[in-house]
Amino acid sequence: MVEQVIIFLAPRIRQLLSHLPPETRTRMEEIRLRCGRPIILRYGQREASLDRAGRTVPVERGFQVEGEDIDRTLQIISQGSIYALEEELRGGYLTLPGGHRVGMVGQTVVEGGRVKTLKNVSAMNIRICREISGAADQLMPFLVETGKRRVYHTLLVSPPQGGKTTLLRDIVRQLSDGVQRLGFPGVNVGLVDERSEVAGCYGGVPQLDVGKRTDVLDRCPKAEGMVMLLRSMSPEVVAADEIGRREDAAAVDDLLNAGIALVTTVHGRSMSDIRQRPVIQGLVERKVFERLVVLGRSRGPGTIEAVLDSSGNRIGPGEGKRCTS
């Protein structure tokens, strides 16, 4: 996976990363490049930098990234035409082949009160995307009705980097392809992938496995996308990452009225945490979600801390079991 990313980096950065041992490459989650500051690699709960010989060192002793390194990386990604990336730069991120995501900051160009694009990019966060087929195996018996086509309305609650996107991706895949051991046939799934993180689309084509019966709206606002899918693709399930705006709640009501199952996520460390958010609190109080899955990092990303029903009763598996590794 890391090799798919390294080829897009500036030659000096690429050379440094080529010295990393295989076990470090396998675990790497992020590569952060900040102009005038050390390169930072993140893997698990740890972070490190590299010296000029490509050896891992504490961040304060790391190789200093220069503006030329960031400019050259952008040139390689854009194949020499930065203007071709204007729309992606406006959103502050772009997707590489393989579904890897590059977040960027710099000087914004504003027109009519809206961000038109970015220029003078000063930092990049390159997130290594990894599929974990089977990540949702433990959860699927709680999310579908055995022997039927019914999918429970589900909300995944997770802190940042808690594994929710990896888990959501595998839930979508299994709903789409079917779960033979549960007698669950594959169903049509509509996925609104507003930030290109779930399906990792490149040129509109999913780079990650989201199932044979999944239709993806890439880079589309969630509320608008849910309604578009409802009207155009006849989904039985709609999935979206990170709801929370008032317009999202209105779109959820449209899905419920049409009998469409919803699988979605929200940032939060606990149920009490998400109840501080008015939109989510309203949906929870109305018992829209029949399954609430609380994730954490007590045993690493993707730890299932609890599975609750709509009344908040624990139904399993919980007790710190992991769904990803």
HELIX and SHEET records of a PDB file:
HELIX    1   1 VAL A    2  ILE A    6  1                                   5    
HELIX    2   2 PRO A   11  LEU A   17  1                                   7    
HELIX    3   3 PRO A   22  ARG A   27  1                                   6    
HELIX    4   4 VAL A   59  ARG A   61  5                                   3    
HELIX    5   5 GLY A   67  ILE A   77  1                                  11    
HELIX    6   6 ILE A   82  LEU A   85  5                                   4    
HELIX    7   7 GLU A   86  GLY A   91  1                                   6    
HELIX    8   8 MET A  140  LEU A  143  1                                   4    
HELIX    9   9 LYS A  164  ASP A  177  1                                  14    
HELIX   10  10 GLN A  180  LEU A  182  5                                   3    
HELIX   11  11 LYS A  222  SER A  232  1                                  11    
HELIX   12  12 ARG A  246  ASN A  257  1                                  12    
HELIX   13  13 MET A  271  ILE A  274  1                                   4    
HELIX   14  14 PRO A  278  GLU A  285  1                                   8    
SHEET    1   A 7 THR A  56  VAL A  57  0                                        
SHEET    2   A 7 ARG A  46  LEU A  50 -1                                        
SHEET    3   A 7 ILE A  40  TYR A  43 -1                                        
SHEET    4   A 7 GLU A  30  ARG A  34 -1                                        
SHEET    5   A 7 ARG A 114  ARG A 127 -1                                        
SHEET    6   A 7 ARG A 101  GLU A 111 -1                                        
SHEET    7   A 7 TYR A  93  THR A  95 -1                                        
SHEET    1   B 8 THR A 214  ASP A 218  0                                        
SHEET    2   B 8 VAL A 189  ASP A 193  1                                        
SHEET    3   B 8 VAL A 237  ALA A 240  1                                        
SHEET    4   B 8 ALA A 261  HIS A 267  1                                        
SHEET    5   B 8 THR A 154  SER A 158  1                                        
SHEET    6   B 8 ARG A 291  GLY A 296  1                                        
SHEET    7   B 8 THR A 303  ASP A 309 -1                                        
SHEET    8   B 8 LYS A 321  ARG A 322 -1                                        
SHEET    1   C 2 GLY A 178  VAL A 179  0                                        
SHEET    2   C 2 PHE A 184  PRO A 185 -1                                        
END                                                                             
